[in-house]
Amino acid sequence: MILCHCTVVDHRAVEAAVDGGARSVREVLLRTGAGRGCGGCVPAIRACAEQRLCQGAMECAAAVRAETPEVLHAAG
């Protein structure tokens, strides 16, 4: 789905920017070129980038939980 019509940036480009290391909406805008025209796409770019960032954070947290043994505390 095209998010920025001025520079023809789609959701795949936003996801690729995040996967490539962008850690803020500003970085996504710089890497993709989105938001340079009218700026009307910025809320959609922000939503897409934040969703991808959260998805990555959840996957990272799940991987850490899977690799970290549970610590059992004995009472007493």
C-alpha positions, 0 to 999 in steps of 0.5 A, a space after each residue: 500500500 502506498 503511504 506517500 503519494 508524493 514520492 511513491 513510498 509504500 509500506 514495504 519501504 517503511 518496513 525495510 527501513 526499520 529492518 535496515 536499522 531505522 529506529 525513529 520516524 525521522 530516520 524512516 523519513 530520511 531513508 525512504 524519502 517520504 514526507 518531503 512533499 506535502 507531509 500528509 503521509 507522516 501520520 501513516 508513515 509514523 503508524 507503520 514504522 511504530 508498528 514495525 518497531 513494536 513488532 521487532 521489540 516483541 520478537 526480541 523480547 520473546 527470543 530473550 524469554 525463550 533463551 533465558 532459563 526461569 529462575 526458581 526461588 525457594 521460599 524459606 
